Structures are given as C-alpha cells and as structure tokens.
Amino acid sequence: MNHTNLTLRGTAGGTFLSVLPNLSSEDVFKTVILAAIGAIVSFLLSLVLKLFIKKSDS
C-alpha cells in the first residue's frame, strides 16, 4: 500500500469519525427518505423520457 492511499484512508476515516457523533437518527431518517424519493423520481423521469424518444422516432 502506498503512502497516498494510506493518507486518503486516514483522512476519510477521520472525517467519518468526526461527523458520526453529530448525526442524529432524525437526520439519517430524513436522508434515507430524500434519497428514496430522488431515486424514484429519477427512475420515473427516465421512463417518461424513454417513451417520448420512442414516440418521436416512429
């Protein structure tokens, strides 16, 4: 393992451990809900765009 990889892992681990005590379960719940809504909207929009593209080609 090279020096750069160790530095990157140490920085990421330190950042995670410094943020962890400040997270509440409410924040995590909001994040999960917003991520799910974003994924659903993205999926539905891609389906709608795919239908429009098929209609414009034919």
PDBQT receptor file of N, H, CA, C and O in Angstrom, charges set to zero:
ATOM      1  N   MET A   1       0.853  -1.166   0.000  1.00  0.00    +0.000 N 
ATOM      2  CA  MET A   1       0.000   0.000   0.000  1.00  0.00    +0.000 C 
ATOM      3  C   MET A   1       0.901   1.232   0.000  1.00  0.00    +0.000 C 
ATOM      4  O   MET A   1       1.833   1.334   0.797  1.00  0.00    +0.000 OA
ATOM      5  N   ASN A   2       0.611   2.158  -0.900  1.00  0.00    +0.000 N 
ATOM      6  H   ASN A   2      -0.147   2.075  -1.547  1.00  0.00    +0.000 HD
ATOM      7  CA  ASN A   2       1.477   3.322  -0.975  1.00  0.00    +0.000 C 
ATOM      8  C   ASN A   2       1.040   4.413   0.000  1.00  0.00    +0.000 C 
ATOM      9  O   ASN A   2      -0.029   4.342   0.607  1.00  0.00    +0.000 OA
ATOM     10  N   HIS A   3       1.882   5.406   0.127  1.00  0.00    +0.000 N 
ATOM     11  H   HIS A   3       2.750   5.464  -0.367  1.00  0.00    +0.000 HD
ATOM     12  CA  HIS A   3       1.669   6.482   1.102  1.00  0.00    +0.000 C 
ATOM     13  C   HIS A   3       0.393   7.275   0.807  1.00  0.00    +0.000 C 
ATOM     14  O   HIS A   3      -0.324   7.643   1.738  1.00  0.00    +0.000 OA
ATOM     15  N   THR A   4       0.096   7.543  -0.459  1.00  0.00    +0.000 N 
ATOM     16  H   THR A   4       0.678   7.244  -1.215  1.00  0.00    +0.000 HD
ATOM     17  CA  THR A   4      -1.073   8.334  -0.830  1.00  0.00    +0.000 C 
ATOM     18  C   THR A   4      -2.356   7.625  -0.433  1.00  0.00    +0.000 C 
ATOM     19  O   THR A   4      -3.290   8.263   0.052  1.00  0.00    +0.000 OA
ATOM     20  N   ASN A   5      -2.414   6.326  -0.628  1.00  0.00    +0.000 N 
ATOM     21  H   ASN A   5      -1.655   5.807  -1.022  1.00  0.00    +0.000 HD
ATOM     22  CA  ASN A   5      -3.603   5.548  -0.283  1.00  0.00    +0.000 C 
ATOM     23  C   ASN A   5      -3.824   5.562   1.230  1.00  0.00    +0.000 C 
ATOM     24  O   ASN A   5      -4.962   5.678   1.687  1.00  0.00    +0.000 OA
ATOM     25  N   LEU A   6      -2.767   5.447   1.996  1.00  0.00    +0.000 N 
ATOM     26  H   LEU A   6      -1.843   5.352   1.625  1.00  0.00    +0.000 HD
ATOM     27  CA  LEU A   6      -2.890   5.489   3.456  1.00  0.00    +0.000 C 
ATOM     28  C   LEU A   6      -3.377   6.851   3.935  1.00  0.00    +0.000 C 
ATOM     29  O   LEU A   6      -4.200   6.938   4.846  1.00  0.00    +0.000 OA
ATOM     30  N   THR A   7      -2.871   7.902   3.325  1.00  0.00    +0.000 N 
ATOM     31  H   THR A   7      -2.202   7.831   2.585  1.00  0.00    +0.000 HD
ATOM     32  CA  THR A   7      -3.303   9.253   3.689  1.00  0.00    +0.000 C 
ATOM     33  C   THR A   7      -4.777   9.446   3.366  1.00  0.00    +0.000 C 
ATOM     34  O   THR A   7      -5.521  10.014   4.166  1.00  0.00    +0.000 OA
ATOM     35  N   LEU A   8      -5.193   8.982   2.218  1.00  0.00    +0.000 N 
ATOM     36  H   LEU A   8      -4.589   8.520   1.569  1.00  0.00    +0.000 HD
ATOM     37  CA  LEU A   8      -6.596   9.100   1.815  1.00  0.00    +0.000 C 
ATOM     38  C   LEU A   8      -7.510   8.345   2.771  1.00  0.00    +0.000 C 
ATOM     39  O   LEU A   8      -8.548   8.861   3.185  1.00  0.00    +0.000 OA
ATOM     40  N   ARG A   9      -7.125   7.133   3.116  1.00  0.00    +0.000 N 
ATOM     41  H   ARG A   9      -6.282   6.714   2.780  1.00  0.00    +0.000 HD
ATOM     42  CA  ARG A   9      -7.940   6.332   4.051  1.00  0.00    +0.000 C 
ATOM     43  C   ARG A   9      -7.994   6.978   5.431  1.00  0.00    +0.000 C 
ATOM     44  O   ARG A   9      -9.047   6.999   6.069  1.00  0.00    +0.000 OA
ATOM     45  N   GLY A  10      -6.873   7.500   5.889  1.00  0.00    +0.000 N 
ATOM     46  H   GLY A  10      -6.017   7.484   5.371  1.00  0.00    +0.000 HD
ATOM     47  CA  GLY A  10      -6.841   8.160   7.195  1.00  0.00    +0.000 C 
ATOM     48  C   GLY A  10      -7.699   9.411   7.225  1.00  0.00    +0.000 C 
ATOM     49  O   GLY A  10      -8.393   9.675   8.206  1.00  0.00    +0.000 OA
ATOM     50  N   THR A  11      -7.649  10.173   6.153  1.00  0.00    +0.000 N 
ATOM     51  H   THR A  11      -7.086   9.959   5.355  1.00  0.00    +0.000 HD
ATOM     52  CA  THR A  11      -8.460  11.390   6.064  1.00  0.00    +0.000 C 
ATOM     53  C   THR A  11      -9.944  11.046   6.022  1.00  0.00    +0.000 C 
ATOM     54  O   THR A  11     -10.744  11.661   6.727  1.00  0.00    +0.000 OA
ATOM     55  N   ALA A  12     -10.312  10.073   5.205  1.00  0.00    +0.000 N 
ATOM     56  H   ALA A  12      -9.662   9.573   4.633  1.00  0.00    +0.000 HD
ATOM     57  CA  ALA A  12     -11.723   9.669   5.104  1.00  0.00    +0.000 C 
ATOM     58  C   ALA A  12     -12.217   9.106   6.433  1.00  0.00    +0.000 C 
ATOM     59  O   ALA A  12     -13.329   9.418   6.860  1.00  0.00    +0.000 OA
ATOM     60  N   GLY A  13     -11.411   8.287   7.084  1.00  0.00    +0.000 N 
ATOM     61  H   GLY A  13     -10.509   8.033   6.736  1.00  0.00    +0.000 HD
ATOM     62  CA  GLY A  13     -11.796   7.722   8.375  1.00  0.00    +0.000 C 
ATOM     63  C   GLY A  13     -11.936   8.782   9.453  1.00  0.00    +0.000 C 
ATOM     64  O   GLY A  13     -12.872   8.739  10.251  1.00  0.00    +0.000 OA
ATOM     65  N   GLY A  14     -11.019   9.726   9.479  1.00  0.00    +0.000 N 
ATOM     66  H   GLY A  14     -10.259   9.761   8.830  1.00  0.00    +0.000 HD
ATOM     67  CA  GLY A  14     -11.090  10.810  10.455  1.00  0.00    +0.000 C 
ATOM     68  C   GLY A  14     -12.302  11.703  10.234  1.00  0.00    +0.000 C 
ATOM     69  O   GLY A  14     -12.948  12.133  11.190  1.00  0.00    +0.000 OA
ATOM     70  N   THR A  15     -12.606  11.979   8.977  1.00  0.00    +0.000 N 
ATOM     71  H   THR A  15     -12.081  11.630   8.201  1.00  0.00    +0.000 HD
ATOM     72  CA  THR A  15     -13.793  12.782   8.664  1.00  0.00    +0.000 C 
ATOM     73  C   THR A  15     -15.056  12.059   9.102  1.00  0.00    +0.000 C 
ATOM     74  O   THR A  15     -15.943  12.662   9.706  1.00  0.00    +0.000 OA
ATOM     75  N   PHE A  16     -15.139  10.775   8.802  1.00  0.00    +0.000 N 
ATOM     76  H   PHE A  16     -14.419  10.285   8.312  1.00  0.00    +0.000 HD
ATOM     77  CA  PHE A  16     -16.314   9.990   9.184  1.00  0.00    +0.000 C 
ATOM     78  C   PHE A  16     -16.481   9.954  10.697  1.00  0.00    +0.000 C 
ATOM     79  O   PHE A  16     -17.585  10.145  11.208  1.00  0.00    +0.000 OA
ATOM     80  N   LEU A  17     -15.400   9.713  11.405  1.00  0.00    +0.000 N 
ATOM     81  H   LEU A  17     -14.504   9.559  10.991  1.00  0.00    +0.000 HD
ATOM     82  CA  LEU A  17     -15.484   9.631  12.865  1.00  0.00    +0.000 C 
ATOM     83  C   LEU A  17     -15.766  10.980  13.520  1.00  0.00    +0.000 C 
ATOM     84  O   LEU A  17     -16.332  11.023  14.613  1.00  0.00    +0.000 OA
ATOM     85  N   SER A  18     -15.387  12.070  12.883  1.00  0.00    +0.000 N 
ATOM     86  H   SER A  18     -14.928  12.035  11.995  1.00  0.00    +0.000 HD
ATOM     87  CA  SER A  18     -15.692  13.379  13.462  1.00  0.00    +0.000 C 
ATOM     88  C   SER A  18     -17.131  13.800  13.186  1.00  0.00    +0.000 C 
ATOM     89  O   SER A  18     -17.695  14.583  13.950  1.00  0.00    +0.000 OA
ATOM     90  N   VAL A  19     -17.731  13.303  12.119  1.00  0.00    +0.000 N 
ATOM     91  H   VAL A  19     -17.272  12.667  11.499  1.00  0.00    +0.000 HD
ATOM     92  CA  VAL A  19     -19.118  13.629  11.792  1.00  0.00    +0.000 C 
ATOM     93  C   VAL A  19     -20.082  12.715  12.541  1.00  0.00    +0.000 C 
ATOM     94  O   VAL A  19     -21.192  13.132  12.874  1.00  0.00    +0.000 OA
ATOM     95  N   LEU A  20     -19.687  11.507  12.805  1.00  0.00    +0.000 N 
ATOM     96  H   LEU A  20     -18.785  11.168  12.535  1.00  0.00    +0.000 HD
ATOM     97  CA  LEU A  20     -20.559  10.495  13.406  1.00  0.00    +0.000 C 
ATOM     98  C   LEU A  20     -21.250  10.938  14.695  1.00  0.00    +0.000 C 
ATOM     99  O   LEU A  20     -22.452  10.705  14.824  1.00  0.00    +0.000 OA
ATOM    100  N   PRO A  21     -20.569  11.559  15.653  1.00  0.00    +0.000 N 
ATOM    101  CA  PRO A  21     -21.264  11.960  16.888  1.00  0.00    +0.000 C 
ATOM    102  C   PRO A  21     -22.311  13.062  16.685  1.00  0.00    +0.000 C 
ATOM    103  O   PRO A  21     -23.205  13.232  17.513  1.00  0.00    +0.000 OA
ATOM    104  N   ASN A  22     -22.197  13.804  15.588  1.00  0.00    +0.000 N 
ATOM    105  H   ASN A  22     -21.470  13.666  14.915  1.00  0.00    +0.000 HD
ATOM    106  CA  ASN A  22     -23.119  14.904  15.341  1.00  0.00    +0.000 C 
ATOM    107  C   ASN A  22     -24.369  14.491  14.575  1.00  0.00    +0.000 C 
ATOM    108  O   ASN A  22     -25.268  15.308  14.376  1.00  0.00    +0.000 OA
ATOM    109  N   LEU A  23     -24.439  13.252  14.150  1.00  0.00    +0.000 N 
ATOM    110  H   LEU A  23     -23.709  12.588  14.313  1.00  0.00    +0.000 HD
ATOM    111  CA  LEU A  23     -25.604  12.778  13.412  1.00  0.00    +0.000 C 
ATOM    112  C   LEU A  23     -26.667  12.269  14.373  1.00  0.00    +0.000 C 
ATOM    113  O   LEU A  23     -26.385  11.489  15.284  1.00  0.00    +0.000 OA
ATOM    114  N   SER A  24     -27.879  12.720  14.155  1.00  0.00    +0.000 N 
ATOM    115  H   SER A  24     -28.107  13.354  13.415  1.00  0.00    +0.000 HD
ATOM    116  CA  SER A  24     -28.987  12.187  14.946  1.00  0.00    +0.000 C 
ATOM    117  C   SER A  24     -29.764  11.207  14.084  1.00  0.00    +0.000 C 
ATOM    118  O   SER A  24     -29.629  11.209  12.860  1.00  0.00    +0.000 OA
ATOM    119  N   SER A  25     -30.565  10.381  14.707  1.00  0.00    +0.000 N 
ATOM    120  H   SER A  25     -30.675  10.379  15.701  1.00  0.00    +0.000 HD
ATOM    121  CA  SER A  25     -31.343   9.404  13.947  1.00  0.00    +0.000 C 
ATOM    122  C   SER A  25     -32.351  10.113  13.048  1.00  0.00    +0.000 C 
ATOM    123  O   SER A  25     -32.725   9.591  11.998  1.00  0.00    +0.000 OA
ATOM    124  N   GLU A  26     -32.792  11.303  13.459  1.00  0.00    +0.000 N 
ATOM    125  H   GLU A  26     -32.489  11.727  14.312  1.00  0.00    +0.000 HD
ATOM    126  CA  GLU A  26     -33.724  12.069  12.628  1.00  0.00    +0.000 C 
ATOM    127  C   GLU A  26     -33.052  12.496  11.326  1.00  0.00    +0.000 C 
ATOM    128  O   GLU A  26     -33.674  12.452  10.264  1.00  0.00    +0.000 OA
ATOM    129  N   ASP A  27     -31.793  12.906  11.400  1.00  0.00    +0.000 N 
ATOM    130  H   ASP A  27     -31.288  12.941  12.262  1.00  0.00    +0.000 HD
ATOM    131  CA  ASP A  27     -31.057  13.306  10.198  1.00  0.00    +0.000 C 
ATOM    132  C   ASP A  27     -30.868  12.122   9.254  1.00  0.00    +0.000 C 
ATOM    133  O   ASP A  27     -31.026  12.254   8.040  1.00  0.00    +0.000 OA
ATOM    134  N   VAL A  28     -30.535  10.991   9.808  1.00  0.00    +0.000 N 
ATOM    135  H   VAL A  28     -30.406  10.884  10.794  1.00  0.00    +0.000 HD
ATOM    136  CA  VAL A  28     -30.345   9.798   8.992  1.00  0.00    +0.000 C 
ATOM    137  C   VAL A  28     -31.662   9.406   8.329  1.00  0.00    +0.000 C 
ATOM    138  O   VAL A  28     -31.678   9.054   7.150  1.00  0.00    +0.000 OA
ATOM    139  N   PHE A  29     -32.757   9.462   9.066  1.00  0.00    +0.000 N 
ATOM    140  H   PHE A  29     -32.745   9.748  10.025  1.00  0.00    +0.000 HD
ATOM    141  CA  PHE A  29     -34.073   9.124   8.526  1.00  0.00    +0.000 C 
ATOM    142  C   PHE A  29     -34.441  10.075   7.379  1.00  0.00    +0.000 C 
ATOM    143  O   PHE A  29     -34.911   9.626   6.333  1.00  0.00    +0.000 OA
ATOM    144  N   LYS A  30     -34.233  11.375   7.566  1.00  0.00    +0.000 N 
ATOM    145  H   LYS A  30     -33.851  11.740   8.416  1.00  0.00    +0.000 HD
ATOM    146  CA  LYS A  30     -34.519  12.349   6.506  1.00  0.00    +0.000 C 
ATOM    147  C   LYS A  30     -33.689  12.051   5.256  1.00  0.00    +0.000 C 
ATOM    148  O   LYS A  30     -34.188  12.124   4.133  1.00  0.00    +0.000 OA
ATOM    149  N   THR A  31     -32.433  11.721   5.466  1.00  0.00    +0.000 N 
ATOM    150  H   THR A  31     -32.027  11.662   6.378  1.00  0.00    +0.000 HD
ATOM    151  CA  THR A  31     -31.545  11.439   4.339  1.00  0.00    +0.000 C 
ATOM    152  C   THR A  31     -32.010  10.214   3.564  1.00  0.00    +0.000 C 
ATOM    153  O   THR A  31     -32.002  10.214   2.333  1.00  0.00    +0.000 OA
ATOM    154  N   VAL A  32     -32.411   9.177   4.279  1.00  0.00    +0.000 N 
ATOM    155  H   VAL A  32     -32.416   9.177   5.279  1.00  0.00    +0.000 HD
ATOM    156  CA  VAL A  32     -32.892   7.952   3.627  1.00  0.00    +0.000 C 
ATOM    157  C   VAL A  32     -34.162   8.236   2.828  1.00  0.00    +0.000 C 
ATOM    158  O   VAL A  32     -34.297   7.786   1.691  1.00  0.00    +0.000 OA
ATOM    159  N   ILE A  33     -35.091   8.981   3.422  1.00  0.00    +0.000 N 
ATOM    160  H   ILE A  33     -34.982   9.348   4.346  1.00  0.00    +0.000 HD
ATOM    161  CA  ILE A  33     -36.341   9.307   2.740  1.00  0.00    +0.000 C 
ATOM    162  C   ILE A  33     -36.071  10.153   1.493  1.00  0.00    +0.000 C 
ATOM    163  O   ILE A  33     -36.616   9.870   0.426  1.00  0.00    +0.000 OA
ATOM    164  N   LEU A  34     -35.241  11.177   1.617  1.00  0.00    +0.000 N 
ATOM    165  H   LEU A  34     -34.799  11.407   2.484  1.00  0.00    +0.000 HD
ATOM    166  CA  LEU A  34     -34.932  12.030   0.467  1.00  0.00    +0.000 C 
ATOM    167  C   LEU A  34     -34.197  11.261  -0.632  1.00  0.00    +0.000 C 
ATOM    168  O   LEU A  34     -34.433  11.504  -1.815  1.00  0.00    +0.000 OA
ATOM    169  N   ALA A  35     -33.328  10.354  -0.260  1.00  0.00    +0.000 N 
ATOM    170  H   ALA A  35     -33.137  10.157   0.701  1.00  0.00    +0.000 HD
ATOM    171  CA  ALA A  35     -32.625   9.542  -1.257  1.00  0.00    +0.000 C 
ATOM    172  C   ALA A  35     -33.596   8.629  -1.991  1.00  0.00    +0.000 C 
ATOM    173  O   ALA A  35     -33.488   8.455  -3.204  1.00  0.00    +0.000 OA
ATOM    174  N   ALA A  36     -34.551   8.041  -1.259  1.00  0.00    +0.000 N 
ATOM    175  H   ALA A  36     -34.639   8.183  -0.273  1.00  0.00    +0.000 HD
ATOM    176  CA  ALA A  36     -35.547   7.171  -1.897  1.00  0.00    +0.000 C 
ATOM    177  C   ALA A  36     -36.430   7.971  -2.847  1.00  0.00    +0.000 C 
ATOM    178  O   ALA A  36     -36.705   7.519  -3.959  1.00  0.00    +0.000 OA
ATOM    179  N   ILE A  37     -36.876   9.147  -2.430  1.00  0.00    +0.000 N 
ATOM    180  H   ILE A  37     -36.653   9.514  -1.527  1.00  0.00    +0.000 HD
ATOM    181  CA  ILE A  37     -37.702   9.985  -3.299  1.00  0.00    +0.000 C 
ATOM    182  C   ILE A  37     -36.921  10.386  -4.547  1.00  0.00    +0.000 C 
ATOM    183  O   ILE A  37     -37.459  10.355  -5.654  1.00  0.00    +0.000 OA
ATOM    184  N   GLY A  38     -35.682  10.754  -4.378  1.00  0.00    +0.000 N 
ATOM    185  H   GLY A  38     -35.244  10.779  -3.479  1.00  0.00    +0.000 HD
ATOM    186  CA  GLY A  38     -34.847  11.129  -5.521  1.00  0.00    +0.000 C 
ATOM    187  C   GLY A  38     -34.654   9.975  -6.495  1.00  0.00    +0.000 C 
ATOM    188  O   GLY A  38     -34.685  10.178  -7.709  1.00  0.00    +0.000 OA
ATOM    189  N   ALA A  39     -34.458   8.778  -5.983  1.00  0.00    +0.000 N 
ATOM    190  H   ALA A  39     -34.433   8.613  -4.997  1.00  0.00    +0.000 HD
ATOM    191  CA  ALA A  39     -34.276   7.612  -6.846  1.00  0.00    +0.000 C 
ATOM    192  C   ALA A  39     -35.560   7.298  -7.612  1.00  0.00    +0.000 C 
ATOM    193  O   ALA A  39     -35.509   6.968  -8.797  1.00  0.00    +0.000 OA
ATOM    194  N   ILE A  40     -36.697   7.398  -6.950  1.00  0.00    +0.000 N 
ATOM    195  H   ILE A  40     -36.737   7.666  -5.987  1.00  0.00    +0.000 HD
ATOM    196  CA  ILE A  40     -37.976   7.113  -7.600  1.00  0.00    +0.000 C 
ATOM    197  C   ILE A  40     -38.260   8.141  -8.695  1.00  0.00    +0.000 C 
ATOM    198  O   ILE A  40     -38.659   7.775  -9.800  1.00  0.00    +0.000 OA
ATOM    199  N   VAL A  41     -38.057   9.421  -8.391  1.00  0.00    +0.000 N 
ATOM    200  H   VAL A  41     -37.733   9.717  -7.493  1.00  0.00    +0.000 HD
ATOM    201  CA  VAL A  41     -38.295  10.472  -9.383  1.00  0.00    +0.000 C 
ATOM    202  C   VAL A  41     -37.354  10.301 -10.577  1.00  0.00    +0.000 C 
ATOM    203  O   VAL A  41     -37.776  10.456 -11.723  1.00  0.00    +0.000 OA
ATOM    204  N   SER A  42     -36.115   9.992 -10.325  1.00  0.00    +0.000 N 
ATOM    205  H   SER A  42     -35.772   9.866  -9.394  1.00  0.00    +0.000 HD
ATOM    206  CA  SER A  42     -35.152   9.788 -11.400  1.00  0.00    +0.000 C 
ATOM    207  C   SER A  42     -35.560   8.613 -12.287  1.00  0.00    +0.000 C 
ATOM    208  O   SER A  42     -35.489   8.702 -13.512  1.00  0.00    +0.000 OA
ATOM    209  N   PHE A  43     -35.978   7.529 -11.676  1.00  0.00    +0.000 N 
ATOM    210  H   PHE A  43     -36.036   7.457 -10.680  1.00  0.00    +0.000 HD
ATOM    211  CA  PHE A  43     -36.396   6.349 -12.437  1.00  0.00    +0.000 C 
ATOM    212  C   PHE A  43     -37.620   6.654 -13.290  1.00  0.00    +0.000 C 
ATOM    213  O   PHE A  43     -37.662   6.311 -14.472  1.00  0.00    +0.000 OA
ATOM    214  N   LEU A  44     -38.626   7.306 -12.683  1.00  0.00    +0.000 N 
ATOM    215  H   LEU A  44     -38.592   7.585 -11.723  1.00  0.00    +0.000 HD
ATOM    216  CA  LEU A  44     -39.849   7.621 -13.426  1.00  0.00    +0.000 C 
ATOM    217  C   LEU A  44     -39.577   8.599 -14.570  1.00  0.00    +0.000 C 
ATOM    218  O   LEU A  44     -40.137   8.457 -15.657  1.00  0.00    +0.000 OA
ATOM    219  N   LEU A  45     -38.736   9.570 -14.328  1.00  0.00    +0.000 N 
ATOM    220  H   LEU A  45     -38.282   9.685 -13.444  1.00  0.00    +0.000 HD
ATOM    221  CA  LEU A  45     -38.395  10.526 -15.374  1.00  0.00    +0.000 C 
ATOM    222  C   LEU A  45     -37.660   9.842 -16.524  1.00  0.00    +0.000 C 
ATOM    223  O   LEU A  45     -37.890  10.176 -17.686  1.00  0.00    +0.000 OA
ATOM    224  N   SER A  46     -36.794   8.906 -16.220  1.00  0.00    +0.000 N 
ATOM    225  H   SER A  46     -36.608   8.635 -15.276  1.00  0.00    +0.000 HD
ATOM    226  CA  SER A  46     -36.089   8.197 -17.295  1.00  0.00    +0.000 C 
ATOM    227  C   SER A  46     -37.062   7.346 -18.112  1.00  0.00    +0.000 C 
ATOM    228  O   SER A  46     -36.887   7.202 -19.323  1.00  0.00    +0.000 OA
ATOM    229  N   LEU A  47     -38.091   6.777 -17.459  1.00  0.00    +0.000 N 
ATOM    230  H   LEU A  47     -38.233   6.894 -16.476  1.00  0.00    +0.000 HD
ATOM    231  CA  LEU A  47     -39.097   6.022 -18.208  1.00  0.00    +0.000 C 
ATOM    232  C   LEU A  47     -39.914   6.935 -19.123  1.00  0.00    +0.000 C 
ATOM    233  O   LEU A  47     -40.176   6.591 -20.276  1.00  0.00    +0.000 OA
ATOM    234  N   VAL A  48     -40.312   8.089 -18.611  1.00  0.00    +0.000 N 
ATOM    235  H   VAL A  48     -40.100   8.369 -17.675  1.00  0.00    +0.000 HD
ATOM    236  CA  VAL A  48     -41.087   9.044 -19.416  1.00  0.00    +0.000 C 
ATOM    237  C   VAL A  48     -40.267   9.527 -20.603  1.00  0.00    +0.000 C 
ATOM    238  O   VAL A  48     -40.780   9.591 -21.720  1.00  0.00    +0.000 OA
ATOM    239  N   LEU A  49     -39.007   9.865 -20.381  1.00  0.00    +0.000 N 
ATOM    240  H   LEU A  49     -38.590   9.812 -19.473  1.00  0.00    +0.000 HD
ATOM    241  CA  LEU A  49     -38.158  10.305 -21.479  1.00  0.00    +0.000 C 
ATOM    242  C   LEU A  49     -37.953   9.205 -22.512  1.00  0.00    +0.000 C 
ATOM    243  O   LEU A  49     -37.900   9.480 -23.711  1.00  0.00    +0.000 OA
ATOM    244  N   LYS A  50     -37.838   7.972 -22.058  1.00  0.00    +0.000 N 
ATOM    245  H   LYS A  50     -37.882   7.749 -21.084  1.00  0.00    +0.000 HD
ATOM    246  CA  LYS A  50     -37.684   6.854 -22.986  1.00  0.00    +0.000 C 
ATOM    247  C   LYS A  50     -38.924   6.708 -23.864  1.00  0.00    +0.000 C 
ATOM    248  O   LYS A  50     -38.809   6.433 -25.058  1.00  0.00    +0.000 OA
ATOM    249  N   LEU A  51     -40.119   6.892 -23.276  1.00  0.00    +0.000 N 
ATOM    250  H   LEU A  51     -40.213   7.115 -22.306  1.00  0.00    +0.000 HD
ATOM    251  CA  LEU A  51     -41.359   6.827 -24.055  1.00  0.00    +0.000 C 
ATOM    252  C   LEU A  51     -41.421   7.952 -25.081  1.00  0.00    +0.000 C 
ATOM    253  O   LEU A  51     -41.819   7.726 -26.224  1.00  0.00    +0.000 OA
ATOM    254  N   PHE A  52     -41.031   9.162 -24.685  1.00  0.00    +0.000 N 
ATOM    255  H   PHE A  52     -40.708   9.346 -23.757  1.00  0.00    +0.000 HD
ATOM    256  CA  PHE A  52     -41.032  10.282 -25.629  1.00  0.00    +0.000 C 
ATOM    257  C   PHE A  52     -40.065  10.052 -26.775  1.00  0.00    +0.000 C 
ATOM    258  O   PHE A  52     -40.371  10.389 -27.919  1.00  0.00    +0.000 OA
ATOM    259  N   ILE A  53     -38.925   9.493 -26.492  1.00  0.00    +0.000 N 
ATOM    260  H   ILE A  53     -38.677   9.219 -25.563  1.00  0.00    +0.000 HD
ATOM    261  CA  ILE A  53     -37.940   9.237 -27.534  1.00  0.00    +0.000 C 
ATOM    262  C   ILE A  53     -38.471   8.181 -28.509  1.00  0.00    +0.000 C 
ATOM    263  O   ILE A  53     -38.303   8.321 -29.721  1.00  0.00    +0.000 OA
ATOM    264  N   LYS A  54     -39.106   7.131 -27.992  1.00  0.00    +0.000 N 
ATOM    265  H   LYS A  54     -39.242   7.017 -27.008  1.00  0.00    +0.000 HD
ATOM    266  CA  LYS A  54     -39.671   6.091 -28.859  1.00  0.00    +0.000 C 
ATOM    267  C   LYS A  54     -40.772   6.667 -29.747  1.00  0.00    +0.000 C 
ATOM    268  O   LYS A  54     -40.848   6.332 -30.929  1.00  0.00    +0.000 OA
ATOM    269  N   LYS A  55     -41.629   7.534 -29.190  1.00  0.00    +0.000 N 
ATOM    270  H   LYS A  55     -41.568   7.807 -28.229  1.00  0.00    +0.000 HD
ATOM    271  CA  LYS A  55     -42.709   8.134 -29.981  1.00  0.00    +0.000 C 
ATOM    272  C   LYS A  55     -42.170   9.063 -31.053  1.00  0.00    +0.000 C 
ATOM    273  O   LYS A  55     -42.720   9.122 -32.152  1.00  0.00    +0.000 OA
ATOM    274  N   SER A  56     -41.115   9.781 -30.755  1.00  0.00    +0.000 N 
ATOM    275  H   SER A  56     -40.668   9.733 -29.862  1.00  0.00    +0.000 HD
ATOM    276  CA  SER A  56     -40.575  10.726 -31.752  1.00  0.00    +0.000 C 
ATOM    277  C   SER A  56     -39.830   9.999 -32.873  1.00  0.00    +0.000 C 
ATOM    278  O   SER A  56     -39.714  10.531 -33.977  1.00  0.00    +0.000 OA
ATOM    279  N   ASP A  57     -39.325   8.796 -32.606  1.00  0.00    +0.000 N 
ATOM    280  H   ASP A  57     -39.419   8.364 -31.709  1.00  0.00    +0.000 HD
ATOM    281  CA  ASP A  57     -38.616   8.018 -33.630  1.00  0.00    +0.000 C 
ATOM    282  C   ASP A  57     -39.583   7.367 -34.612  1.00  0.00    +0.000 C 
ATOM    283  O   ASP A  57     -39.224   7.148 -35.770  1.00  0.00    +0.000 OA
ATOM    284  N   SER A  58     -40.794   7.054 -34.177  1.00  0.00    +0.000 N 
ATOM    285  H   SER A  58     -41.085   7.232 -33.237  1.00  0.00    +0.000 HD
ATOM    286  CA  SER A  58     -41.719   6.340 -35.066  1.00  0.00    +0.000 C 
ATOM    287  C   SER A  58     -42.672   7.236 -35.775  1.00  0.00    +0.000 C 
ATOM    288  O   SER A  58     -43.502   6.764 -36.551  1.00  0.00    +0.000 OA
TER     289      SER A  58
